[in-house]
Amino acid sequence: MSILEAVILGLIQGLTEFLPISSSGHLRVLSAFFGWPDPGAAFTAVSQLGTELAVLIYFRQKVWKIITAWCRGFVNKDVRRSIDARMGWYLIIGTIPIGVIGLLLEEQIGTVFRDLRLIALTLIIFGVILGLVDRYTRKHRELNDLTAQRGIIFGFFQALALIPGVSRSGATVTGGMLLGFQRKDAAEYAFLLAMPAVFASGAYQLTDIGGDEYAGWGATIVGTLVAFVVGYAVIAWFMRFISTNSFMPFVYYRIALGILILTLVSFGWLDPQGGSEGQTTADDPVITEEEAQPSPTPSAEAGPSPEPSPEPSIDPTTGWPINPDNGLPRNPETGIHRDPQTGMDVDIDPQTGLPIDPATGQVYDPRDRPEEESVPQGQEQGQQPATTG
């Protein structure tokens, strides 16, 4: 990832993190639109550290009161009953759902959840839900009305944001308004609740930066710093905006963006998996059918060969040309690679050019396997080839 890409993605992260329009969805859509590789779940999670640092500084007095009251509550029963001390516990239990569900769906979060069609649908559907809840619910509660039960419900709504396109702030605020909380109070608790989850997720994903990831350390740091600066300005504006305005402008924007994405995908102008790992790029040309055809046989003067030998660059099972860089057959029309041993389509690491094991997520070289382990597609493994969406 270039520094320019990191700056642009960091800018988008900072602009969209606190607005109910999904920052992770925008990062994914923007990368596909410009033909950039998917920045990946790791870059998204780590860059969110910048925006959450902005939340920490913006709400620093509130955060300090919660931390000190929560700690003092262990030794002082009167302090334990205060809203600040109780808020510490509510933030802890409210973080449990997204932590558990995030670990259970870790593989899907980095793969199938990043399909542009799913992102478009979630933008539209949850945008409509946000608009209906904002318009028709009675908003009479404040933060002082928080309970443990309401805190855990907030947490389950936050967990919906694991799907790009839902929006962490949008989902959590929607849950808060369903519980009767005012817009500003629901948004404030949503931002506070996001901090433990985002800091934990960012720290967890730090080990995935670099190596096989498209975004290296330098680009990730730049993107995170840009997200912090822009995010601080946005959160200050947003808290003032929702004090006197509804969420309807964001609802209209979500629906329009979702329809635009579906239209571009339907007409083939945008690949729903565009930019994701395994897609061909300008540096990885697709072999056409003409190029894949065997060369004409030499003149008859050389005499017919006793036994015609198969073309070594064509896979006998699929009829696809074999990519010499990794030894796997590649579909000349889509550029998708298939591992004959498992019969499954595999993604290709953009840095090494080697396939990624769909089960472990690790890069491997199929040419390093012993010869006897390589079996024709669908035999001995009992597995049908997977299809990509």
WOZI-V253784 format. One record per backbone hydrogen bond with DSSP energy under -0.5 kcal/mol. NH is the residue of the N-H (numbers start at 0). CO is the residue of the C=O. E is the energy in kcal/mol with one decimal. If there is no record, write none. Layout:
BEGIN
NH/CO/E
NH/CO/E
END
This chain:
BEGIN
5/1/-2.1
6/2/-2.4
7/3/-2.3
8/4/-2.9
9/5/-2.5
10/6/-2.2
11/7/-2.3
12/8/-2.5
13/9/-2.4
14/10/-2.2
15/11/-2.1
16/12/-1.8
20/15/-0.6
20/18/-2.3
21/18/-0.7
25/21/-1.5
26/22/-2.4
27/23/-1.9
28/24/-2.6
29/25/-2.8
30/26/-1.8
31/27/-1.9
32/28/-2.5
33/29/-2.0
34/31/-0.7
35/30/-2.5
37/274/-5.4
42/38/-0.6
43/39/-1.9
44/40/-2.6
45/41/-2.7
46/42/-2.8
47/43/-1.3
48/45/-1.6
49/46/-1.1
50/46/-0.9
51/47/-2.5
52/48/-1.8
53/49/-1.4
54/50/-1.7
55/51/-2.4
56/52/-2.1
57/53/-2.6
58/54/-2.8
59/56/-1.2
62/58/-3.1
63/59/-2.4
64/60/-2.0
65/61/-2.1
66/62/-2.6
67/63/-2.6
68/64/-2.2
69/65/-2.4
70/66/-2.2
71/67/-2.6
72/68/-1.7
73/70/-1.2
74/71/-1.6
75/71/-1.8
76/74/-0.5
79/75/-1.7
80/76/-0.8
80/77/-0.8
81/78/-1.6
85/81/-2.4
86/82/-2.3
87/83/-1.3
88/84/-1.1
89/85/-2.5
90/86/-2.4
91/87/-1.5
92/88/-2.7
93/89/-2.0
94/90/-0.8
94/91/-0.8
95/91/-0.7
95/92/-0.5
96/92/-0.5
98/94/-1.8
99/95/-2.6
100/96/-2.7
101/97/-1.8
102/98/-1.6
103/99/-2.0
104/100/-2.1
105/102/-0.9
108/104/-2.4
109/105/-1.2
110/106/-0.5
110/107/-0.9
112/107/-2.6
113/110/-1.9
114/111/-1.5
115/271/-2.2
118/114/-2.1
119/115/-2.5
120/116/-2.1
121/117/-2.4
122/118/-2.2
123/119/-2.0
124/120/-3.1
125/121/-1.9
126/122/-1.0
127/123/-2.4
128/124/-2.1
129/125/-2.2
130/126/-2.2
131/127/-2.5
132/128/-2.7
133/129/-2.5
134/130/-1.9
135/131/-2.4
136/132/-1.7
138/136/-0.6
139/137/-0.9
139/179/-1.7
140/179/-3.2
144/141/-2.0
145/142/-1.8
150/146/-2.4
151/147/-2.0
152/148/-1.6
153/149/-2.4
154/150/-1.7
155/151/-1.8
156/152/-1.9
157/153/-2.2
158/154/-1.7
159/155/-0.6
159/156/-0.9
160/157/-1.9
161/158/-1.8
162/159/-1.8
163/161/-0.7
165/162/-2.0
168/16/-0.5
170/166/-2.6
171/167/-2.3
172/168/-2.7
173/169/-2.1
174/170/-2.2
175/171/-2.2
176/172/-2.7
177/173/-2.0
178/174/-1.3
179/176/-1.3
180/175/-2.6
181/140/-2.2
185/181/-3.0
186/182/-2.6
187/183/-2.4
188/184/-2.3
189/185/-2.0
190/186/-2.3
191/187/-2.2
192/188/-3.0
193/189/-1.4
194/190/-0.9
194/191/-0.6
195/191/-0.6
196/192/-0.8
197/193/-3.0
198/194/-2.6
199/195/-2.0
200/196/-2.7
201/197/-3.1
202/198/-2.1
203/199/-2.2
204/200/-2.2
205/201/-0.7
205/202/-0.6
206/203/-0.5
207/204/-1.6
208/204/-0.5
208/205/-1.2
209/214/-1.5
212/209/-2.2
214/38/-0.5
215/213/-0.6
219/215/-2.2
220/216/-2.5
221/217/-2.1
222/218/-2.7
223/219/-2.3
224/220/-2.2
225/221/-2.4
226/222/-2.2
227/223/-1.8
228/224/-2.0
229/225/-2.4
230/226/-2.4
231/227/-2.0
232/228/-1.3
233/229/-2.1
234/230/-2.6
235/231/-1.6
236/232/-1.7
237/233/-3.0
238/234/-2.1
239/235/-1.1
240/236/-2.3
241/237/-2.4
242/239/-0.6
243/239/-0.6
243/240/-1.3
244/240/-1.2
249/246/-0.8
250/246/-1.7
251/247/-2.5
252/248/-1.8
253/249/-2.5
254/250/-2.3
255/251/-2.4
256/252/-2.7
257/253/-2.6
258/254/-2.4
259/255/-2.2
260/256/-2.4
261/257/-2.3
262/258/-2.3
263/259/-2.5
264/260/-2.4
265/261/-2.6
266/262/-2.0
267/264/-1.3
268/263/-2.0
269/263/-1.4
273/270/-2.3
275/272/-2.4
277/347/-1.2
278/275/-1.7
283/280/-1.6
287/285/-0.5
291/287/-1.7
292/288/-0.8
292/289/-0.7
301/298/-1.9
302/299/-1.9
313/310/-1.6
314/319/-3.3
318/314/-2.4
320/329/-0.6
321/312/-3.2
322/327/-2.8
323/321/-0.6
325/322/-1.1
326/322/-2.8
328/337/-0.7
329/320/-2.8
330/335/-3.0
334/330/-2.6
336/345/-0.8
337/328/-2.0
338/343/-2.6
339/337/-0.7
342/338/-2.7
343/338/-0.7
345/336/-2.2
346/355/-0.5
348/353/-3.1
352/348/-2.4
354/363/-0.5
355/346/-2.4
356/354/-0.5
356/361/-3.2
360/356/-3.3
363/354/-2.2
365/363/-0.6
367/364/-1.9
368/365/-1.1
372/369/-1.5
373/369/-0.6
373/370/-1.0
374/372/-0.6
378/375/-1.9
380/378/-2.3
END
